[in-house]
Amino acid sequence: MLSPHKFGRADQHVLEPQPDIKGIGDMEYSPEQGMVLLSDQWNGKVYIIYMDTARVITLMQNTVVRRLAHGM
């Protein structure tokens, strides 16, 4: 018999609604902080995506970013 403790994880996660991203203007990955900054130039928003939880937070609205600054 397979045990979830040996062959997988029995964790439960709540799935949050994901944004409808239309056009990526730029994306920047920060491995130190475990997150991605994503610019959606068609919707005029900048998002933070946390890699460990896949949680998405809107950082800015009504803005257009075509090139994010490097070296966060």
C-alpha positions as CSV (number, residue, x, y, z in Angstrom):
1,M,0.0,0.0,0.0
2,L,1.3,3.5,-0.9
3,S,1.7,6.0,1.9
4,P,1.3,9.7,1.1
5,H,4.1,10.3,3.7
6,K,6.6,8.4,1.6
7,F,5.5,9.0,-2.0
8,G,4.0,12.4,-2.0
9,R,2.6,15.3,0.0
10,A,-0.9,15.4,1.5
11,D,-0.9,19.2,1.8
12,Q,-4.0,21.1,0.7
13,H,-3.7,24.5,-0.9
14,V,-6.3,27.1,-1.6
15,L,-6.3,28.1,-5.3
16,E,-6.7,31.8,-5.7
17,P,-8.1,33.4,-8.9
18,Q,-5.3,34.3,-11.3
19,P,-5.2,37.5,-13.3
20,D,-6.1,37.6,-17.0
21,I,-2.8,38.7,-18.4
22,K,-3.1,40.0,-21.9
23,G,0.4,41.2,-23.0
24,I,3.6,40.8,-21.0
25,G,5.7,44.0,-21.3
26,D,8.6,42.6,-19.2
27,M,9.3,40.0,-16.5
28,E,12.0,40.0,-13.8
29,Y,12.9,37.1,-11.6
30,S,14.5,37.6,-8.2
31,P,15.8,34.2,-6.8
32,E,16.9,35.8,-3.5
33,Q,13.3,37.0,-2.8
34,G,11.6,34.0,-4.5
35,M,9.4,36.2,-6.7
36,V,8.7,37.4,-10.2
37,L,7.7,40.9,-11.2
38,L,5.5,40.9,-14.2
39,S,4.3,43.8,-16.3
40,D,1.0,43.5,-18.2
41,Q,1.1,46.4,-20.6
42,W,-2.4,45.8,-22.1
43,N,-4.2,45.8,-18.7
44,G,-1.9,48.5,-17.3
45,K,-0.8,46.5,-14.2
46,V,2.3,45.2,-12.5
47,Y,2.1,42.0,-10.6
48,I,4.3,40.2,-8.0
49,I,4.1,36.4,-8.2
50,Y,5.6,34.5,-5.3
51,M,7.2,31.3,-6.5
52,D,6.7,29.2,-3.4
53,T,3.0,29.8,-3.1
54,A,2.1,30.9,-6.6
55,R,0.2,33.9,-5.0
56,V,-0.3,36.9,-7.3
57,I,-0.5,40.4,-5.9
58,T,-1.2,43.5,-8.0
59,L,1.6,45.9,-7.2
60,M,0.5,48.9,-9.4
61,Q,-2.6,49.7,-11.6
62,N,-3.1,52.2,-14.4
63,T,0.5,52.1,-15.5
64,V,2.5,50.8,-18.5
65,V,5.9,49.3,-17.9
66,R,7.8,48.2,-20.9
67,R,11.2,47.5,-19.3
68,L,11.6,46.8,-15.6
69,A,14.8,47.8,-13.8
70,H,17.3,45.0,-13.4
71,G,19.0,44.1,-10.1
72,M,16.1,44.3,-7.7
